[in-house]
Amino acid sequence: MDKALFTLILLYANVFVISASNTLVLPFLPVYLKQDLGAESSDLALYTTLCYSITFVVNIFISPVWGHFADKFGRKKMLIRVSFILFLSYLCAYLATSPLILCIARAVQGFACGMMPAIMAFTSSLSTDHKKTQLRIGYVQSINLLGTIIGPAVGGVMAEFFGVRESYLCIFILIAVVCLINILLLKEPPVHEHQNSISEILPLSEILKDPIIVSLCCCIVVNSAVIMMVVPMLADYVDSMTTFNEPLALSGIIFSLSGIAGVLAAPLWSRFGSEKGFLKVLMLSTLGAAVAYMLQYQMSSILMFSIMQFVFGLCICATIPAANSITAKHINHQNQTKAFSVLYSASQCGNILGPVFSAVIIMLIGERAVFALASALLFTIFSYLFMVNRIRQNDKKAS
């Protein structure tokens, strides 16, 4: 088997296993806190929120730092570090005897960030053909979404038959196997002639000042935020449109439609972007997502609402692969991991801000206004991208 193909298969396996493990027991944290760790009902909401958010908060600050070290010392070491720290965090979660220890385990998991940036940089380093790299990045995103969707389903079955604590036991054994495979079989990506100079390594501050990276980060923050804005109010919103007895189950299914759509559409967007340009992908996907959310604002049919959620997923899934593809072409190989890490931190920041914006809007105006605000934010990003595209076109004509 071709070495590059074998490495790709290992990378795809890493993406699937780690993304699935991240969501395997996430929906069942309140159950674990209450039944296994003895959290009081009055403190359950506080501990649940802390366990959810602390991983994202640590991710935001530590991801660019790890990205810098990965560019300096190697991407293979980055992946081994991620899988090893994940192993430790799941082991701590399995052995936890109190809610506080589980929160600490979730914080340790935050230090395991960097898997996706490292794999993006790894994938980009395997070929100098930008079109091939862009397609592979699209596949990475699809596999990541697939693992994220499958994780809760598998976790639900495991929790039902074995218990949440035993699910953690299975996860850390699986991650230990992944870590061992990475150590034994994964090879550091080749160093091409044009990227072998240590002088090409830029400090993180230079990456953060890059106007293209800053623009991409703004797009990702908004897109991640609008996805998460719907989560806190989705069950109540679905309940208001249907007489179904299990609104939580139905809202979970509806929310997963956007993820399923992303799995299907991400490679297609990558193909389109490699032919027409990824700036156009960002424009079209942002506009489509804005229109889908605006239509959901006035939706009264649960069927049409579900269809629009699927359409939203078809559009919004293009943002991160497009941003990563633009970054892969714009930033040299020696600095790509830290650049991808900055984008990853922007995504985590959006994940935190989304529910906060949603809570404020629901409290001040109402649930339906969440869709209107999300649509307005997306239209703002589209307007900015449209202006950038026009400036680029005028510059080309002038030259």
C-alpha positions as CSV (number, residue, x, y, z in Angstrom):
1,M,0.0,0.0,0.0
2,D,1.2,3.5,-0.8
3,K,2.7,5.2,2.3
4,A,0.7,8.4,1.8
5,L,-2.6,6.4,1.5
6,F,-1.7,4.3,4.6
7,T,-1.0,7.5,6.6
8,L,-4.3,9.0,5.4
9,I,-6.2,5.9,6.6
10,L,-4.5,6.2,10.0
11,L,-5.3,9.9,10.2
12,Y,-9.0,9.3,9.2
13,A,-9.2,6.6,11.9
14,N,-7.8,9.0,14.5
15,V,-10.4,11.6,13.5
16,F,-13.3,9.1,13.7
17,V,-12.3,7.5,17.0
18,I,-11.4,10.7,18.8
19,S,-14.4,12.7,17.6
20,A,-16.7,9.9,18.5
21,S,-15.2,9.5,21.9
22,N,-15.6,13.2,22.6
23,T,-19.4,12.9,22.3
24,L,-19.8,9.3,23.4
25,V,-20.8,10.2,27.0
26,L,-21.3,14.0,26.7
27,P,-25.2,13.8,26.6
28,F,-25.1,11.6,29.7
29,L,-22.9,13.7,32.0
30,P,-25.9,14.8,34.1
31,V,-26.8,11.2,34.7
32,Y,-23.2,10.3,35.6
33,L,-23.0,13.3,38.0
34,K,-26.3,12.4,39.7
35,Q,-26.3,8.6,39.8
36,D,-22.6,7.7,40.0
37,L,-21.0,10.7,41.6
38,G,-23.7,11.7,44.0
39,A,-24.3,15.3,42.9
40,E,-27.1,17.1,44.7
41,S,-30.1,18.1,42.6
42,S,-29.5,21.7,43.6
43,D,-25.9,21.6,42.4
44,L,-26.5,19.5,39.3
45,A,-27.0,22.4,36.8
46,L,-23.8,24.1,38.1
47,Y,-21.7,21.0,37.8
48,T,-23.1,20.1,34.4
49,T,-22.4,23.5,33.0
50,L,-18.9,23.5,34.4
51,C,-18.2,20.0,33.0
52,Y,-19.4,21.1,29.6
53,S,-17.7,24.5,29.4
54,I,-14.4,23.9,31.0
55,T,-13.1,21.8,28.2
56,F,-13.9,24.5,25.6
57,V,-12.3,27.2,27.7
58,V,-9.1,25.4,28.1
59,N,-9.1,24.6,24.3
60,I,-9.3,28.2,23.4
61,F,-6.1,29.2,25.2
62,I,-4.0,26.1,24.8
63,S,-4.7,25.1,21.2
64,P,-2.5,27.8,19.5
65,V,0.4,27.0,22.0
66,W,0.3,23.3,21.1
67,G,0.1,24.3,17.4
68,H,3.3,26.2,17.7
69,F,5.1,23.3,19.3
70,A,3.7,20.9,16.7
71,D,5.2,23.1,13.9
72,K,8.5,23.2,15.7
73,F,8.8,19.6,16.9
74,G,6.6,17.5,14.7
75,R,2.9,16.6,14.0
76,K,3.3,13.0,15.0
77,K,4.3,14.0,18.5
78,M,1.3,16.3,18.5
79,L,-1.1,13.4,17.8
80,I,0.6,11.1,20.3
81,R,0.3,13.9,22.9
82,V,-3.4,14.3,22.1
83,S,-4.3,10.6,22.4
84,F,-2.2,10.2,25.6
85,I,-3.8,13.1,27.4
86,L,-7.2,11.9,26.3
87,F,-6.4,8.5,27.7
88,L,-5.5,10.1,31.0
89,S,-8.6,12.3,31.1
90,Y,-10.9,9.4,30.4
91,L,-9.1,7.3,33.0
92,C,-9.6,10.1,35.5
93,A,-13.3,10.3,34.6
94,Y,-13.7,6.5,35.0
95,L,-12.0,6.6,38.4
96,A,-13.9,9.8,39.6
97,T,-15.5,9.7,42.9
98,S,-16.9,13.2,43.1
99,P,-18.3,15.9,40.7
100,L,-15.2,18.0,41.3
101,I,-12.9,15.2,40.1
102,L,-15.0,14.8,36.9
103,C,-14.7,18.6,36.3
104,I,-10.9,18.2,36.7
105,A,-10.9,15.3,34.2
106,R,-12.8,17.4,31.7
107,A,-10.3,20.2,32.2
108,V,-7.5,17.7,31.5
109,Q,-9.4,16.8,28.3
110,G,-9.2,20.4,27.3
111,F,-5.4,20.1,27.2
112,A,-5.8,17.3,24.6
113,C,-6.9,19.8,22.0
114,G,-5.0,20.0,18.8
115,M,-6.0,16.7,17.2
116,M,-7.8,18.4,14.3
117,P,-5.2,21.2,13.6
118,A,-2.4,18.6,13.6
119,I,-4.3,16.3,11.3
120,M,-5.2,19.1,8.9
121,A,-1.5,20.1,8.8
122,F,-0.5,16.4,8.5
123,T,-2.9,16.0,5.6
124,S,-1.7,19.2,3.9
125,S,1.9,18.0,4.2
126,L,1.3,14.7,2.4
127,S,0.9,16.4,-1.0
128,T,2.0,19.6,-2.8
129,D,-1.2,19.4,-5.0
130,H,-3.6,22.0,-3.5
131,K,-6.7,20.4,-5.1
132,K,-5.9,17.0,-3.7
133,T,-5.2,18.5,-0.3
134,Q,-8.5,20.5,-0.3
135,L,-10.5,17.3,-1.1
136,R,-8.7,15.4,1.7
137,I,-9.5,18.2,4.1
138,G,-13.2,17.9,3.1
139,Y,-13.1,14.2,3.9
140,V,-11.5,14.9,7.3
141,Q,-14.4,17.2,8.1
142,S,-17.0,14.6,7.0
143,I,-15.4,11.9,9.1
144,N,-15.2,14.3,12.1
145,L,-18.9,15.0,11.8
146,L,-19.7,11.4,11.3
147,G,-17.9,10.5,14.5
148,T,-19.6,13.3,16.4
149,I,-23.0,12.1,15.3
150,I,-22.4,8.4,15.9
151,G,-20.8,9.0,19.3
152,P,-24.0,9.8,21.3
153,A,-25.9,6.9,19.6
154,V,-23.2,4.3,20.6
155,G,-22.8,6.0,24.0
156,G,-26.5,5.7,24.6
157,V,-26.5,1.9,23.9
158,M,-23.4,1.4,26.1
159,A,-24.8,3.5,28.9
160,E,-28.1,1.6,28.8
161,F,-26.5,-1.8,28.9
162,F,-23.3,-1.2,30.9
163,G,-23.6,2.2,32.6
164,V,-21.9,5.5,32.1
165,R,-18.8,4.7,34.2
166,E,-18.2,1.5,32.2
167,S,-18.5,3.5,29.0
168,Y,-15.6,5.6,30.2
169,L,-13.7,2.4,30.7
170,C,-14.3,1.3,27.1
171,I,-13.3,4.7,25.8
172,F,-9.9,5.0,27.6
173,I,-9.0,1.4,26.5
174,L,-9.9,2.4,22.9
175,I,-7.9,5.6,23.1
176,A,-4.9,3.7,24.5
177,V,-5.0,1.4,21.5
178,V,-5.1,4.5,19.2
179,C,-2.1,6.0,21.0
180,L,-0.1,2.8,20.6
181,I,-0.9,2.6,16.9
182,N,0.2,6.2,16.4
183,I,3.5,5.5,18.2
184,L,4.2,2.3,16.2
185,L,2.8,3.0,12.7
186,L,2.4,6.7,12.1
187,K,5.3,8.4,10.3
188,E,6.1,12.1,10.4
189,P,5.0,13.8,7.1
190,P,7.7,14.4,4.5
191,V,9.6,17.7,4.5
192,H,9.6,19.2,1.0
193,E,12.5,21.1,-0.4
194,H,10.7,24.5,-0.1
195,Q,9.8,24.1,3.6
196,N,13.0,22.8,5.2
197,S,14.3,26.1,6.5
198,I,13.9,26.7,10.2
199,S,13.8,30.5,9.4
200,E,10.3,30.0,7.9
201,I,8.8,29.2,11.3
202,L,6.8,32.3,12.3
203,P,6.0,33.3,15.9
204,L,2.3,32.8,16.9
205,S,1.9,36.6,17.2
206,E,2.6,36.9,13.4
207,I,-0.1,34.4,12.6
208,L,-2.6,36.3,14.9
209,K,-1.8,39.5,13.0
210,D,-2.3,38.0,9.5
211,P,-5.4,39.7,8.0
212,I,-6.6,36.6,6.2
213,I,-6.4,34.5,9.3
214,V,-8.2,37.2,11.4
215,S,-11.0,37.3,8.8
216,L,-11.4,33.5,8.7
217,C,-11.5,33.5,12.5
218,C,-14.3,36.0,12.5
219,C,-16.3,33.8,10.1
220,I,-15.7,30.7,12.2
221,V,-16.6,32.4,15.5
222,V,-20.0,33.6,14.0
223,N,-20.7,30.3,12.2
224,S,-19.9,28.2,15.3
225,A,-21.9,30.6,17.5
226,V,-25.1,30.4,15.4
227,I,-25.0,26.6,15.4
228,M,-24.9,26.5,19.2
229,M,-27.4,29.4,19.7
230,V,-30.2,27.0,18.8
231,V,-29.2,24.2,21.2
232,P,-30.6,25.7,24.5
233,M,-34.1,26.4,23.1
234,L,-34.5,23.7,20.5
235,A,-36.5,21.3,22.7
236,D,-39.0,24.0,23.8
237,Y,-39.2,25.3,20.2
238,V,-39.9,21.8,18.8
239,D,-42.4,21.1,21.6
240,S,-44.4,24.2,20.6
241,M,-44.8,22.9,17.1
242,T,-45.8,19.3,17.8
243,T,-47.8,17.1,20.2
244,F,-45.1,14.4,20.2
245,N,-44.7,13.0,23.7
246,E,-40.8,13.0,23.7
247,P,-39.7,16.5,22.6
248,L,-36.1,15.9,23.8
249,A,-35.7,12.9,21.6
250,L,-37.3,14.6,18.6
251,S,-35.2,17.8,19.1
252,G,-32.1,15.6,19.2
253,I,-33.0,13.9,16.0
254,I,-33.7,17.2,14.3
255,F,-30.5,18.8,15.5
256,S,-28.6,15.7,14.2
257,L,-30.0,16.4,10.7
258,S,-27.6,19.3,10.3
259,G,-24.7,17.0,11.1
260,I,-25.9,14.3,8.7
261,A,-26.2,16.9,6.0
262,G,-22.6,18.0,6.8
263,V,-21.3,14.5,6.3
264,L,-22.9,14.3,2.9
265,A,-22.0,17.9,1.7
266,A,-18.5,18.6,3.0
267,P,-16.7,16.7,0.3
268,L,-19.0,18.2,-2.4
269,W,-18.2,21.7,-1.1
270,S,-14.5,20.8,-1.2
271,R,-14.8,19.8,-4.9
272,F,-16.7,23.0,-5.7
273,G,-14.1,25.1,-3.9
274,S,-11.1,23.5,-5.6
275,E,-12.7,24.4,-9.0
276,K,-14.3,27.8,-8.2
277,G,-12.4,29.1,-5.2
278,F,-13.1,28.7,-1.5
279,L,-14.0,32.4,-1.0
280,K,-17.1,31.7,-3.1
281,V,-17.8,28.6,-1.0
282,L,-17.7,30.7,2.1
283,M,-20.0,33.3,0.5
284,L,-22.6,30.8,-0.8
285,S,-22.6,28.6,2.3
286,T,-23.0,31.6,4.6
287,L,-25.8,33.1,2.5
288,G,-27.6,29.7,2.3
289,A,-27.4,29.3,6.1
290,A,-28.7,32.8,6.7
291,V,-31.7,32.2,4.5
292,A,-32.4,28.8,6.1
293,Y,-32.4,30.3,9.6
294,M,-34.6,33.3,8.5
295,L,-37.2,30.8,7.1
296,Q,-37.1,28.9,10.4
297,Y,-38.0,32.1,12.2
298,Q,-41.5,32.0,10.8
299,M,-41.9,28.2,10.7
300,S,-44.9,26.5,12.2
301,S,-44.7,23.0,10.6
302,I,-42.4,20.6,12.3
303,L,-41.7,18.9,8.9
304,M,-40.7,22.1,7.2
305,F,-38.6,23.1,10.2
306,S,-36.7,19.7,10.0
307,I,-36.1,20.2,6.3
308,M,-34.8,23.7,6.9
309,Q,-32.5,22.4,9.6
310,F,-31.1,19.8,7.1
311,V,-30.6,22.6,4.5
312,F,-28.9,24.7,7.1
313,G,-26.5,21.8,7.8
314,L,-25.8,21.4,4.0
315,C,-24.7,25.1,4.0
316,I,-23.0,25.6,7.3
317,C,-20.8,22.5,7.0
318,A,-18.7,24.2,4.3
319,T,-17.3,27.0,6.6
320,I,-14.6,25.2,8.5
321,P,-13.3,23.0,5.5
322,A,-13.2,26.2,3.3
323,A,-11.4,28.1,6.0
324,N,-8.9,25.3,6.5
325,S,-8.4,25.0,2.7
326,I,-7.7,28.7,2.4
327,T,-5.3,28.5,5.3
328,A,-3.5,25.5,3.8
329,K,-2.9,27.5,0.6
330,H,-2.1,30.8,2.3
331,I,0.2,29.6,5.1
332,N,3.4,27.7,4.4
333,H,3.8,24.1,5.7
334,Q,6.1,25.1,8.5
335,N,3.4,27.2,10.2
336,Q,0.2,25.4,9.3
337,T,-0.5,23.6,12.6
338,K,-0.4,26.8,14.6
339,A,-2.6,28.5,12.0
340,F,-5.1,25.6,12.1
341,S,-5.0,25.8,15.9
342,V,-5.9,29.5,15.8
343,L,-9.0,28.6,13.7
344,Y,-9.8,25.8,16.1
345,S,-9.7,28.2,19.0
346,A,-12.0,30.5,17.1
347,S,-14.5,27.6,16.7
348,Q,-14.4,26.8,20.4
349,C,-14.9,30.5,21.2
350,G,-18.0,30.4,19.1
351,N,-19.2,27.3,20.8
352,I,-19.1,29.1,24.1
353,L,-20.6,32.4,22.9
354,G,-23.5,30.8,21.1
355,P,-25.5,29.6,24.2
356,V,-24.7,32.9,26.0
357,F,-26.2,35.0,23.2
358,S,-29.1,32.6,23.0
359,A,-29.9,32.9,26.7
360,V,-29.8,36.7,26.6
361,I,-32.0,36.9,23.5
362,I,-34.6,34.4,24.9
363,M,-34.7,36.3,28.2
364,L,-35.1,39.8,26.6
365,I,-37.2,39.1,23.4
366,G,-38.2,35.4,23.0
367,E,-37.2,32.1,21.4
368,R,-38.0,33.0,17.8
369,A,-35.7,36.0,17.9
370,V,-32.8,33.6,18.2
371,F,-33.2,32.6,14.6
372,A,-33.5,36.2,13.5
373,L,-30.3,37.2,15.3
374,A,-28.4,34.2,14.0
375,S,-29.6,35.0,10.4
376,A,-28.6,38.7,10.8
377,L,-25.1,37.7,12.0
378,L,-24.7,35.4,9.0
379,F,-25.9,38.1,6.6
380,T,-23.3,40.4,8.1
381,I,-20.6,37.9,7.4
382,F,-21.9,37.3,3.9
383,S,-21.8,41.1,3.2
384,Y,-18.2,41.3,4.4
385,L,-17.2,38.3,2.2
386,F,-19.0,39.8,-0.8
387,M,-17.1,43.0,-0.3
388,V,-13.8,41.2,-0.1
389,N,-14.6,39.2,-3.2
390,R,-15.4,42.4,-5.2
391,I,-12.2,44.0,-4.0
392,R,-10.2,41.0,-5.2
393,Q,-12.0,41.0,-8.6
394,N,-11.2,44.7,-9.0
395,D,-7.6,44.2,-8.1
396,K,-7.3,41.4,-10.7
397,K,-8.8,43.6,-13.4
398,A,-6.5,46.4,-12.5
399,S,-3.4,44.2,-12.8
